[in-house]
Amino acid sequence: MLTLRPTPRLMLLFALPSLLATIAVYGSDAGSPDAARTRSDIATMLTTFLTPAVNNTAAGHERFWADDLVYTSSVCKVMNKRDILKAFAEEPKAEAGNTAKSGPVFTAEDILVRPYGDMAALTFRLVEHDQDGKISYFRNSGTFLLRNGKWQAITWQATRVAKSK
């Protein structure tokens, strides 16, 4: 009786396509971050960014925004990261012994982060607390990409919430 012995080449011929198909199906998520960690990382990044110690600095904005950012403000002004950082360079410096006027303080409510592998969508309600006690609300949304191990916003949209009558 004749017994068939598979040759190594024949085995490779059948095994290689199976291996490649498995990698194609399951391998795309191999480097993707854990969804729960993504939610936590981006929510923490947002709340930290909104603190005056970070939000009022060029370094804070440098870290938060990606170089290819497209930012649409609540007054429909479209800006990029360079425009945002330029605003810090143009601010008048406080003279010695004279403190600069403090601006509003921002907080976030209703934070929702939806992870999609190396991308995440963020939505939240921004609360602006002015020094005179006035409070304003905005709905913000942003898209984040994970590049070189760090999350950064690549798009941002801010919409002022209409005042209730």
Secondary structure, DSSP 4 states (H G I P E B T S, - for coil): -------HHHHHHHHHHHHHHHHHHHGGGTTPPPHHHHHHHHHHHHHHHHSHHHHTSHHHHHHHEEEEEEEE-TT--EE-HHHHHHHHHHSPPPPTT-PPPP--EEEEEEEEEEEETTEEEEEEEEEEE-TTS-EEEEEEEEEEEEETTEEEEEEEEEEEPPPP-
